[in-house]
């Protein structure tokens, strides 16, 4: 089960943050419906196949498997019409890992921060560069953002 909160990022505050090196991500959807998605992703030098169920609140079922990167590349080439490209930064704040994505291409300028929780009501430290909570706004789901690519 994936329990995830998602936030917009203040670009001026984010620019002040000392960041680790990002990982380049390219991903595409083999199946993309409100009930379920099947995604192929290349993150750095690794490939992944991810299956996600429908979102209820901020939770959904998720199954993710590492696959050979050449197979992820081929799945994207054979089965996907569009791709999302982004740089991902991983920053630990308190006891939580934040994943911050800077999007490229048609989504250039969009920066989103995500945090995975163990419970929907779990409390966490919110960094200064995090602004509006868009966790339940489907327009910020990657499966929806890809329509703009």
Legacy VTK file of the C-alpha trace (Angstrom):
# vtk DataFile Version 3.0
C-alpha trace
ASCII
DATASET POLYDATA
POINTS 149 float
0.000 0.000 0.000
1.330 3.403 -0.979
0.307 6.351 1.201
1.655 9.533 -0.343
1.283 13.274 0.144
2.192 15.582 -2.725
2.960 19.306 -2.610
3.819 22.144 -4.945
7.267 23.635 -4.379
8.169 27.310 -4.001
10.846 27.795 -6.671
12.638 30.649 -4.906
12.900 28.744 -1.612
13.885 25.527 -3.424
16.673 27.391 -5.238
18.290 28.119 -1.837
18.429 24.439 -0.812
21.716 22.551 -0.949
20.772 19.538 -3.042
22.271 16.115 -3.685
22.876 15.046 -7.287
19.557 14.243 -8.956
18.604 11.024 -10.696
17.226 11.337 -14.206
13.826 9.658 -14.621
12.032 8.802 -17.841
8.701 7.055 -17.472
5.699 6.102 -19.559
2.367 4.398 -19.119
1.545 1.098 -20.768
-1.947 1.240 -19.238
-3.395 4.454 -17.860
-6.912 4.498 -16.435
-8.437 5.876 -13.213
-8.776 2.314 -11.863
-5.214 1.167 -12.566
-1.925 2.126 -14.165
0.992 0.111 -15.466
4.167 2.158 -15.742
7.651 1.505 -17.108
10.347 3.718 -15.617
14.059 4.272 -16.063
15.604 5.838 -12.961
19.296 6.449 -13.377
20.709 3.123 -14.590
17.823 0.964 -13.345
14.515 -0.091 -14.863
11.209 -0.589 -13.041
7.742 -1.903 -13.817
5.034 -0.535 -11.519
1.369 -1.432 -11.209
-0.897 0.860 -9.184
-4.568 0.604 -8.270
-7.155 3.345 -7.903
-6.416 6.096 -5.393
-8.695 6.339 -2.378
-7.882 9.441 -0.328
-4.081 9.449 -0.468
-3.684 5.641 -0.534
-3.525 3.052 -3.286
-2.178 -0.416 -3.882
1.231 -0.497 -5.528
3.474 -3.258 -6.834
6.923 -2.299 -8.114
9.549 -4.567 -9.620
13.076 -3.838 -10.751
13.606 -5.021 -14.317
16.590 -4.812 -16.683
16.948 -1.253 -17.954
17.030 -2.418 -21.581
13.623 -4.072 -21.064
12.207 -0.867 -19.552
13.544 1.067 -22.558
11.960 -1.418 -24.956
8.597 -1.346 -23.144
8.565 2.443 -23.402
9.526 2.318 -27.080
6.972 -0.356 -27.994
3.978 0.484 -25.817
4.016 4.167 -24.885
2.906 7.184 -26.854
4.363 9.801 -24.491
7.019 10.014 -21.792
7.599 12.146 -18.726
11.141 13.338 -18.110
12.224 14.720 -14.752
15.118 15.060 -12.335
14.492 13.582 -8.890
16.183 14.838 -5.745
15.964 12.784 -2.559
16.255 14.679 0.717
15.735 13.319 4.218
14.016 15.669 6.657
13.369 14.343 10.133
12.408 10.685 9.764
11.052 10.999 6.226
12.438 10.882 2.731
11.187 13.630 0.442
11.330 13.089 -3.324
11.385 16.338 -5.274
10.785 16.193 -9.022
11.772 18.949 -11.445
9.953 18.269 -14.701
11.253 18.838 -18.251
9.744 19.319 -21.697
6.156 20.572 -21.763
6.084 20.375 -17.960
9.204 22.547 -17.553
8.934 24.748 -14.469
6.745 22.352 -12.500
8.326 21.144 -9.251
6.517 18.654 -7.022
7.543 17.190 -3.664
6.264 13.829 -2.428
6.510 12.106 0.918
5.457 8.522 1.638
3.801 7.882 4.983
2.983 4.769 6.972
-0.477 6.106 7.877
-2.758 8.734 6.293
-2.787 10.706 9.576
0.955 10.490 10.243
2.567 13.807 11.167
5.762 14.994 9.514
8.067 17.987 9.346
7.174 20.196 6.396
10.125 22.029 4.815
9.900 25.754 4.070
10.034 25.157 0.297
6.799 23.113 0.334
3.599 25.043 -0.392
0.135 23.859 -1.457
-0.938 20.277 -0.690
-2.119 18.777 -4.008
-2.308 15.169 -2.794
-5.914 14.690 -3.890
-5.777 16.873 -7.025
-5.705 14.417 -9.943
-4.167 17.105 -12.166
-0.856 16.505 -10.341
-0.812 12.709 -10.693
1.941 11.657 -13.099
-0.651 9.580 -14.937
-2.536 12.829 -15.648
0.528 15.042 -16.215
1.673 12.798 -19.072
-1.314 14.005 -21.113
0.459 17.391 -21.316
3.697 15.906 -22.668
LINES 1 150
149 0 1 2 3 4 5 6 7 8 9 10 11 12 13 14 15 16 17 18 19 20 21 22 23 24 25 26 27 28 29 30 31 32 33 34 35 36 37 38 39 40 41 42 43 44 45 46 47 48 49 50 51 52 53 54 55 56 57 58 59 60 61 62 63 64 65 66 67 68 69 70 71 72 73 74 75 76 77 78 79 80 81 82 83 84 85 86 87 88 89 90 91 92 93 94 95 96 97 98 99 100 101 102 103 104 105 106 107 108 109 110 111 112 113 114 115 116 117 118 119 120 121 122 123 124 125 126 127 128 129 130 131 132 133 134 135 136 137 138 139 140 141 142 143 144 145 146 147 148
